[in-house]
Amino acid sequence: MSLRSRVLDVLNGPAVARIRFRFPIRGSHVTIAPQTFHHVARAIRLGQVSVRVPTDLAANVAAQYNDVARTRADGTVVAANTLEVVSATGRMDEAYIVHEALHAAYDLLRTGLDGNAEEASAYVCTALYCRMTGLPRPRWANGPIYANAAEVARTLLSQYQKGDPGIPWVGEHEWRMLRAGVGLSAVYASGPGGILTGWLLGQQYTHDG
């Protein structure tokens, strides 16, 4: 099975079909549902989003969505709207695909939200996927961001288990802790994912479709 086909299987699979939540942003809210990921799957099938194996990502980067074109060190270009995926062979790989697919969805749908909330919501999707596919927590919730995301996922899953077909809100405390964890991380602090730049000043990633 090709990498592209495997990515499509993940986005159209049973775990993603259960992901649904909403979270607040600046007086409004954003809703994540299976259709969010199905939109990305359609874009892949139509050639609007490319799936490629990366050649130059850092060893600790398993997947990356490029909302704008980027130039590699050798001068070659990775086109905008490219989902780079190292592997799709295990549940953790699949969770990374779900995380990056949410970034793709925000770009394709031109969603207006700050980078900190965007990253936090992507980590919620990662945590939900890991929990719903039975991945042992020590294999994924091994850092402060993932630990906070796991708490958001725990609250959401308790709502799912009640059998309510509606779309639940994230827990307010857990969500704020996750946003803070993302914003204080060295990976995100100076960019749109940071507390000052993203959460307070509203800096966004590029969402131009």
Summary of the structure (lengths in Angstrom):
residues: 209
radius of gyration: 16.1
end to end distance: 28.2
largest distance: 52.9
contacts: 688
relative contact order: 0.15
helix: 47%
strand: 12%
